[in-house]
Amino acid sequence: RMPEVGLEPSLVTFSAVINGCAKAGKSDDAIGWFKKLRSMGICPDAVLWNSIVNACAGTGRVEEVASLLEDMDAAGIKPDVVAYTSAVLACANAGRVEEALSYFQKMKEAGIAPNAFTYSTLIYAYTKAGLIDDAIGVLEQMEEAGVRPNAAAYARIISSCAKAGRVVEASAWLEEMETVRLQPNAPLYNSLIIACGDPPQEKI
């Protein structure tokens, strides 16, 4: 309605709208507004590019994310750690683990250091696919790289181990989580309690 009262939407206006759509999980609307601003000759900045990439990532739109990263680069804005992490998330949400790993590797090849969110997102991709050992490998890489694991990284591994009946491992990771002063939440404790009540799938 802004044009009706003689006001032209600015980059800030579009950023607010697109971020709102992204948070609401309305990626179609976010893409529509993004196309609208570009048709008006408004050049997105790095923050807005990351917002639209993240909006698509949240709903697992891998192809759109890939296209946006290419357009972003062509516009003279190099994808950063936020953009690449969103790409990993898109693949994770779509269940495309190999592509998630590919973006993770491309990121490092571009000289961009993964942060705790990047690692935990890759861990999410593996645990979602049931590849617990690979997820644990990523957590170990994380520690070797000097990146402090966040609560999400531990939680995903503990929950996955518990669901798979790997109670001893889940308990060990829970202890490590507490050792590094990260507080497990109630659902995480519950997943371990439930696992202890299930028929054992490993020798304890």
Salt bridges, closest charged atoms under 4 A:
ASP28 OD1 - ARG61 NH1 2.49
GLU63 OE2 - ARG96 NH2 2.91
GLU64 OE2 - ARG61 NH2 3.06
ASP73 OD1 - LYS78 NZ 2.90
GLU99 OE2 - ARG96 NE 2.64
ASP133 OD1 - ARG166 NH2 2.69
GLU169 OE2 - ARG166 NE 2.67
